[in-house]
Amino acid sequence: MTRAPDRPDRLVFIGAGNMAEALVGGILAAGLRRPADIAVADVAADRLRHFRDTFGVEALDDNSRAAKGAGIVVMSVKPQVFALAAGQVRDSVPPDALVVSIAAGVTTARIEALFRPGAAVVRVMPNMPALVGRGAAALCLGRSANEADAEAAGALFRAVGVVVRVGERLMDAVTALSGSGPAYVFFLAEAMIRAGTDMGMDPEIARQLAAATVEGAGRMMAATNLPPSELRRRVTSKGGTTAAALQVMEQERLDSLVIEAMRAACARAGELSN
Ligand SMILES: NC(=O)c1ccc[n+]([C@@H]2O[C@H](COP(=O)([O-])OP(=O)(O)OC[C@H]3O[C@@H](n4cnc5c(N)ncnc54)[C@H](OP(=O)(O)O)[C@@H]3O)[C@@H](O)[C@H]2O)c1
């Protein structure tokens, strides 16, 4: 394996929003860093106070100062302000530091152009369940990043879920699958709750049952490693209730609809990147 430069432990988040909070919480809980090794920077004073109070990390209103001495800088601002924030830290990020970006749609080429020539860049697409330690993240490497950089970035995101590696050309597809995916599942859950309520259930009971069902099904997929088609077969007895429901879904081509929806998400991700 390629050796990483001997980087300092200092881990800096530019943008102290929801995703940075999930990561800092997960990284501290996993013991990957001590609070003294982490700094966050943000324009919002209440976010800085929140990070100081909750995690005991350094919290600064000055991006450039925060990035000084960093081993890894995680760019966790919204894509619209990415270039501005990158410009503010560019000259204070140490030359050997790893730049990790979670900004949706911002390509490694664009990130490289905004940082010093030769900067090691890893781009990551995380998703919202990282907020509860159950995220799914895909990462890809910029031109100057190596295997050790991938491992260093991957370790941070493994603290809040599953991490896979893809080529950058697949990042829009990742966005369509796991990035936007939680919303598809929520949409299905909404319909299940509405149907349960229509059948006379208390809405809160229907919500609890739907949440536990989605979580349980996801855990079974992860734990058994079986294809979902096989798991589906195992809960579908011939002529039974599940078969009656699936027959309607198949007739109405729910699968084709999901595929079409994901193609739209992937195309939109591509448009936003350009
Ligand atoms: N949340 C998700 O599920 C998710 C999933 C995949 C990827 N991402 C990516 O993750 C990144 C962060 O998302 P998020 O949900 O954590 O966003 P967020 O909660 O809005 O966090 C971004 C933070 O950055 C602050 N900020 C704005 N301009 C800044 C600047 N120049 N310097 C420093 N901080 C600045 C914002 O303050 P103000 O609010 O005051 O502007 C906000 O506190 C985004 O690029 C997004 O595309 C998020």
The ligand as an SDF file (V2000), in Angstrom:
LIG
                    3D

 48 52  0  0  0  0  0  0  0  0999 V2000
  -26.9410   16.6470    4.5640 N   0  0  0  0  0  0  0  0  0  0  0  0
  -26.8920   15.6510    3.6910 C   0  0  0  0  0  0  0  0  0  0  0  0
  -27.6920   14.7130    3.7280 O   0  0  0  0  0  0  0  0  0  0  0  0
  -25.8150   15.6000    2.6320 C   0  0  0  0  0  0  0  0  0  0  0  0
  -25.6910   14.4630    1.8260 C   0  0  0  0  0  0  0  0  0  0  0  0
  -24.6870   14.4360    0.8530 C   0  0  0  0  0  0  0  0  0  0  0  0
  -23.8340   15.5120    0.6840 C   0  0  0  0  0  0  0  0  0  0  0  0
  -23.9950   16.6170    1.4750 N   0  0  0  0  0  0  0  0  0  0  0  0
  -23.1040   17.7490    1.2570 C   0  0  0  0  0  0  0  0  0  0  0  0
  -22.5190   18.1100    2.4580 O   0  0  0  0  0  0  0  0  0  0  0  0
  -22.2670   19.5110    2.4850 C   0  0  0  0  0  0  0  0  0  0  0  0
  -22.7820   20.0510    3.8010 C   0  0  0  0  0  0  0  0  0  0  0  0
  -24.1500   19.7390    3.9330 O   0  0  0  0  0  0  0  0  0  0  0  0
  -24.9360   20.0420    5.2850 P   0  0  0  0  0  0  0  0  0  0  0  0
  -26.2600   19.3830    5.1700 O   0  0  0  0  0  0  0  0  0  0  0  0
  -24.0560   19.7120    6.4520 O   0  0  0  0  0  0  0  0  0  0  0  0
  -25.0990   21.6220    5.1170 O   0  0  0  0  0  0  0  0  0  0  0  0
  -25.3780   22.7370    6.2280 P   0  0  0  0  0  0  0  0  0  0  0  0
  -26.0220   22.1240    7.4230 O   0  0  0  0  0  0  0  0  0  0  0  0
  -26.0190   23.8790    5.5380 O   0  0  0  0  0  0  0  0  0  0  0  0
  -23.8790   23.1500    6.6670 O   0  0  0  0  0  0  0  0  0  0  0  0
  -23.0590   24.0580    6.0070 C   0  0  0  0  0  0  0  0  0  0  0  0
  -22.5680   25.0860    7.0270 C   0  0  0  0  0  0  0  0  0  0  0  0
  -21.5840   25.8900    6.3890 O   0  0  0  0  0  0  0  0  0  0  0  0
  -21.8040   27.2380    6.7840 C   0  0  0  0  0  0  0  0  0  0  0  0
  -21.1750   28.1700    5.8530 N   0  0  0  0  0  0  0  0  0  0  0  0
  -21.7130   28.8850    4.8370 C   0  0  0  0  0  0  0  0  0  0  0  0
  -20.7640   29.6300    4.2250 N   0  0  0  0  0  0  0  0  0  0  0  0
  -19.5920   29.3510    4.8480 C   0  0  0  0  0  0  0  0  0  0  0  0
  -18.2510   29.7720    4.6620 C   0  0  0  0  0  0  0  0  0  0  0  0
  -17.8780   30.6360    3.6890 N   0  0  0  0  0  0  0  0  0  0  0  0
  -17.3100   29.2960    5.4940 N   0  0  0  0  0  0  0  0  0  0  0  0
  -17.6170   28.4270    6.4610 C   0  0  0  0  0  0  0  0  0  0  0  0
  -18.8720   27.9720    6.6910 N   0  0  0  0  0  0  0  0  0  0  0  0
  -19.8420   28.4220    5.8930 C   0  0  0  0  0  0  0  0  0  0  0  0
  -23.3110   27.3320    6.8200 C   0  0  0  0  0  0  0  0  0  0  0  0
  -23.7330   28.4850    7.5310 O   0  0  0  0  0  0  0  0  0  0  0  0
  -25.1150   29.2080    7.0410 P   0  0  0  0  0  0  0  0  0  0  0  0
  -26.1870   28.1560    7.1750 O   0  0  0  0  0  0  0  0  0  0  0  0
  -25.2510   30.3530    7.9880 O   0  0  0  0  0  0  0  0  0  0  0  0
  -24.9010   29.5970    5.6080 O   0  0  0  0  0  0  0  0  0  0  0  0
  -23.6660   26.0200    7.5180 C   0  0  0  0  0  0  0  0  0  0  0  0
  -23.5860   26.1410    8.9340 O   0  0  0  0  0  0  0  0  0  0  0  0
  -22.9970   20.1010    1.2690 C   0  0  0  0  0  0  0  0  0  0  0  0
  -22.0470   20.4690    0.2910 O   0  0  0  0  0  0  0  0  0  0  0  0
  -23.8620   18.9890    0.7560 C   0  0  0  0  0  0  0  0  0  0  0  0
  -23.9120   19.0030   -0.6630 O   0  0  0  0  0  0  0  0  0  0  0  0
  -24.9470   16.6790    2.4430 C   0  0  0  0  0  0  0  0  0  0  0  0
  1  2  1  0
  2  3  2  0
  2  4  1  0
  4  5  1  0
  4 48  2  0
  5  6  2  0
  6  7  1  0
  7  8  2  0
  8  9  1  0
  8 48  1  0
  9 10  1  0
  9 46  1  0
 10 11  1  0
 11 12  1  0
 11 44  1  0
 12 13  1  0
 13 14  1  0
 14 15  2  0
 14 16  1  0
 14 17  1  0
 17 18  1  0
 18 19  2  0
 18 20  1  0
 18 21  1  0
 21 22  1  0
 22 23  1  0
 23 24  1  0
 23 42  1  0
 24 25  1  0
 25 26  1  0
 25 36  1  0
 26 27  1  0
 26 35  1  0
 27 28  2  0
 28 29  1  0
 29 30  1  0
 29 35  2  0
 30 31  1  0
 30 32  2  0
 32 33  1  0
 33 34  2  0
 34 35  1  0
 36 37  1  0
 36 42  1  0
 37 38  1  0
 38 39  2  0
 38 40  1  0
 38 41  1  0
 42 43  1  0
 44 45  1  0
 44 46  1  0
 46 47  1  0
M  CHG  2   8   1  16  -1
M  END
$$$$
